[in-house]
Amino acid sequence: MNPDIERLLTLQRDDAELDGLERRLHDLDAGVRALEREREEASANLDKTRAELAAEEKRQRELQSKFSEHKQLQEKNLAQLDAVKKAREATAAMSQIDITRRALMQDESDLQSAEQRARTMRDQVVARELVLMEVDERIRDTRAGTAAEREGLVDPGEFGFGEPEVPGPRVFGGV
């Protein structure tokens, strides 16, 4: 057989084996990339939930402040009721007390709802932190596994290949 054809066949075999190795390396990296995308999504979900929790806690503080204001107003109205001497003033004071009492009841209901939402969101934050930690662990395990597999693969330098002498596509890639 012609020595040039033998070299060409050897080169094609080596090239095919290199293609296989490159595909395997790409497949190994694809698993890690998919996990990194999953991590980014989990991290974004965690950040979103934390922001929602912060907003809910701010709303809860505002409701608590509003509740305190209405409570002070109720105490003021009760004190005014004690100081009235006419029936007309007493009726007006009782009306104010009733309005304030209803506002206090609404504020208390809103506060309870806000506290429940905040508890639920805190639970979501913990759950999403656990998901993120689990994804991080899977990434570490996958990287450790792929590192071991990479070490088992043949180094292209073993074939006598380095950087191509001429940049561009392989000369015998499809032959």
N, C-alpha and C positions, 0 to 999 in steps of 0.2 A: 504494500500500500504506500502511496505517496506520503512522504513525511509531512508535507504541508497539510494534507487532508487529516492525518492523524492529529496534528497540533490543533487543527480547526475543530475536530470532534472533541478533543480534550478540553479545549476552550469552551465549547458549547456545553459540555457536561458541567464544567466548573461554573459557568455562567448560570445554568439552570439551578445548580445547588445554591449559589449565592442568592438568586431570586427567591428560592424557598426559604433561606435563612432571613432575608430581608422581610418577607411576608410574615414569618413567625415573629420576628421582632416587632413588626407593626401590630400584629395581633396582640402581643403581650402589652404593648403600650396602649392599645385601644381599650383594654379592660381598665387600666388605671385612669385613662381619660374619662371613661364613662363614670367611674366612681368619683372623680374630681368634679364632674358636672353635677352629680347627685349631691355632693358635699356643698357646692355653691348654692344649689336650690335649698338644701336644708338650712344653710347659714342665712340665706335671704328670708326664709320662713321664720327663723328664730328672731332675726332683727325686726321683722314686721310685727311679730307678736310682742316683742319687748316694747316697741314704739306704741302699739295699741294699749299695752298695759300702762305705760307711762301716761298716755292721754287719759285713760280711765281713772288712774290715781289722781291726776290733776282735777278731773271732773268731780271726783269724790271729795277732794279738799274744798273745792268751790261749793259743793252741796253742804258740806259740814259748816262752812262759813255762813252760808245762807241760813242754815238751820239755827246757828247761834244768834244771828241777827233777829230772826223771828222769835226766838226764845226771849231775848232781851226786850223786844217790842211787846211780847205777851206780858212780861213782868211789869213793864211800864204801864200798859193798859190796865192791868189789875190794880196797880197803885192808884191810877186815876179814878178807877171805879170806887175805890175806898174813899176818895176825896170828894166825890160828887154829892150835891145836896138836893138837886132837883130831879124829878122823874125823867124829864126830857134828856138831861145830861146822862143819867143812868142808862137810858135806852141806847143812846149813842155809844157809850162806853161798852155796853154789852155787845153791841153790833161789831165794834172793833175787836173785842175779845174773841167773838165767834169767828170772824174773818181770819184773825191771827191763828186761832186754834186749827182751823182747816188747813191753813198754809203749813203749820207745823206738822200736821198729820201727813200732808203730801210730801213735805221735805223728808220726813222719817221714812216714808215708803220709798222715795227716790234713793235715799242713802242705803237702805237695805238692798235694793236692786243693784246699785253701784258696787256695793261690797261683794255681792254674789258674783257679779261679772268680773270683778278684780280677782276673786279667788279662782274662778274658772280660768282666767287668763294666766295666773301664776302657775296653775297646773299645766296649762299648755306650754308655757315657757320651759318648765321642767321636762315635759315630754319631748319637746323639740331639742333641748340640750342633750337628752339621752340619745335621740336619733342622730344628732351631729356627732356625738362621741362614738356611736356604733359605726357610722360611716367612716370616721377617722381611723378606727381600728381595722375596718375592712381594707382601707387604703394601705395601711401599714402592712397588713398580712399579705395583700396582693403584691405590693412592692417587694416584700421579702421573698415571696414565691417567684416572682418574675426575675429577681436578681439571681436566684439559684438557677433558674432555667437559662438565663442569659449566659451564666458561666459555663453551662453545659453545651451551649451552641458553639459552633466552630467560628473562629475569628477569621474574617475575610483575608487578613494579612497572611494566614497560613497557606492560602492559595497563591501567594506571590502577588496579590493585588494590593495596590495602594490607591493613590489618586490616579485617575486616568491621565494618560499623557496628553490626550486631546479632549478638551471638554466637550460635552454633548452626549447624545444617546450612545448606547453600546453599539459597537460595530456589528457584532454577530448576534444581537438579541433575538432576532426572529428567524435566523437561518437554521 
